[in-house]
Amino acid sequence: MAGKSLFRKIWDLHAVAKLPTGQTQLFIGLHLVHEVTSPQAFDMLREQNLRVAFPDRNVATVDHIVPTASQARPFADRQAEDMMKAIERNAKEFGIRFFGIGDAHQGIVHVIGPETGLTQPGLTIACGDSHTSTHGAFGSLAFGIGTSQVKDVLATQCLAMTELKVRRINVTGRLRPGVYAKDVILAIIRKLGVNGGIGYAYEYAGDTVHRMTMEERMSICNMSIEGGARIGYINPDETTFEFIRGREFAPKGGDFDRAVQYWKSVSSDADAHYDSVVDLNAAELEPMVTWGITPGQAIGIRERMPALAEFPESERKSAELAYHHMGFEPGRPIAGTPIDVAFIGSCTNSRLSDLREAARIVKGRKVAKTVRALVVPGSTSVKEKAEAEGLDRIFSEAGFEWRAAGCSMCLAMNPDKLKGREICASSSNRNFIGRQGSSTGRTILMSPVMVAAAAIEGRLVDAREFLI
C-alpha cells in the first residue's frame, strides 16, 4: 500500500466529519483575518447572536486598504477609515489578537504570519485572501476563503471542504545567478497554465526547492493560486525548523523539540501516492516576465512574444485580448519595453531578502527620470530591519519612494494606483486588467531584481547584466 502525502496526512488529522454533501468538515488550526473580507462576516455573527468559537486561533491585521505614504489617522479615504474602525471594533469585541497601525507586527497578513511564528507546519490555515497558499511553504495546508466562509470559521473554527488531488512538481538543477524563486513559479504557471491546478494541491519538491530559503519558498507557494491550485506546499525540513525557532509565537524549549517531531511526521512518505507528477529543470530558466494579462502569459526576458498560432484554440481569445490591452505585437522582443512605474512589494516579494537583492542593483545608481518607483516593505518589522541595514537610504538616494508596510499597488485598494495607460514593472502576483487601479493600466510581473533594473534603465532589461 502506497504511503501518504503531507496533504493526505494533515487533511486526515483535521477531518471532523464526512458531510452528506461528500465534503469534509475540516478543523482550521489558524485563521488569519484582515480588514477587507471580515466586516460583513462579523456582522453576520451579530445578526445570528454568535460568538467567535476559538478567539486564540484567530489573528487580525490590516494591510489591503492602508495607505503607505502616510498612515496618520483618520485616513483621507473615508471608506478605508471606516474599514479600519470596523476591524478595530470587531477585534476588541470578539477578543481577537489584533496587529493594527503602530503595532510592531502590522503588515501584509502573509508576511506577518511567518515572521511572528504563527505559521507552523502541520496546520490547516485559512484567510479571506486568495494568496493564503503562501503559508504552505512551511508544510501546512493553507488556502483562501470567501467572506461567508470567514464567518463560518469565526463561528465554528471549521469549514466544509472538498478534497483535492495532489500534484507533485519536481524542480531540479541549480538556478543560474540572477534567476530567482519568482522566475521558477512563473515558469511553472507558464508550463501548466492558469487553470492547470484546478482541483489540485501542488507539492513542490526537488533539490532546487530543498536548497531554497524560507522566503524563496514562500514566493513559490504564494502564486500557486495563479496556476489554479487551491493549495501549494513544501515539506518541512531543517530550514523550516530553524526559521521558526525563537519566533514570538513559536513553541519554546522542550515544546519546540516535541513540535519538530510532529512536524517531521506529517512530511510526505517516500512512497506517497500522487495523482500527477511534473518535472522542471531549473538550470534552464532565465529571468521571467509576463507580456499579457494572466501570470501564465510569461516568457524569458530574452524571448520574443509568442505568435497567436502557437496557442491552442482554447487560449487564443485570451492572447488576442492580452495583445490588444497591452498594445504589444506578437514576435516582438519583450526586452526594451519602456515602463512608467516600478513597484517592489506585495505578499509575493516584499520580504527582507527581496529588498536586499533589489538594493544590490540599485546601489550607486539612479532611477530613470521617466519612472515613478516605489518600495513597500511587507511588514513593519521588515521595514525596521531594512532601515537598520541602510536599505532605505540606498533606495531613496536612487530615487525610489520608501513607504510604510501594506499591500500598496499590488491591488490598489489604497492611494497607490496606476494612472491611465501606465506600464508597471511589478514584483506582485497578478497582472489582470485593472488590478493596479487603472482599467487601462498595464502590469508586467517579474522578480524584485528585474523591477530594480527596469527602474534604473526605464525599460525592461536582463538584470543579470547588472550582476556581472
Sequence and secondary structure as in RCSB ss.txt:
>XXXX:A:sequence
MAGKSLFRKIWDLHAVAKLPTGQTQLFIGLHLVHEVTSPQAFDMLREQNLRVAFPDRNVATVDHIVPTASQARPF
ADRQAEDMMKAIERNAKEFGIRFFGIGDAHQGIVHVIGPETGLTQPGLTIACGDSHTSTHGAFGSLAFGIGTSQV
KDVLATQCLAMTELKVRRINVTGRLRPGVYAKDVILAIIRKLGVNGGIGYAYEYAGDTVHRMTMEERMSICNMSI
EGGARIGYINPDETTFEFIRGREFAPKGGDFDRAVQYWKSVSSDADAHYDSVVDLNAAELEPMVTWGITPGQAIG
IRERMPALAEFPESERKSAELAYHHMGFEPGRPIAGTPIDVAFIGSCTNSRLSDLREAARIVKGRKVAKTVRALV
VPGSTSVKEKAEAEGLDRIFSEAGFEWRAAGCSMCLAMNPDKLKGREICASSSNRNFIGRQGSSTGRTILMSPVM
VAAAAIEGRLVDAREFLI
>XXXX:A:secstr
  B  HHHHHHHHHEEEE TTS EEEE SEEEE TTTSHHHHHHHHHTT   S GGGEEEE  SS  SS   SS 
SSHHHHHHHHHHHHHHHHHT EEE TT TT B HHHHHHHHT   TT EEEESSGGGGGGGGGS EEEE  HHHH
HHHHHHSEEEE   EEEEEEEES   TT  HHHHHHHHHHHH TTTTTTEEEEEESHHHHHS HHHHHHHHHGGG
GGT SEEE    HHHHHHHTT TTS  THHHHHHHHHHHHTS  TTB  SEEEEEEGGG   EEE SSSTTSEEE
TTSB   GGGS HHHHHHHHHHHHHHT  TT BSTT B SEEEE TTTS SHHHHHHHHHHHTT    TT EEEE
  SBHHHHHHHHHTTHHHHHHHHT EE  SS GGGT SSS    TT EEEE SS   TTTTS TT EEEE  HHH
HHHHHHHTB   GGGG  
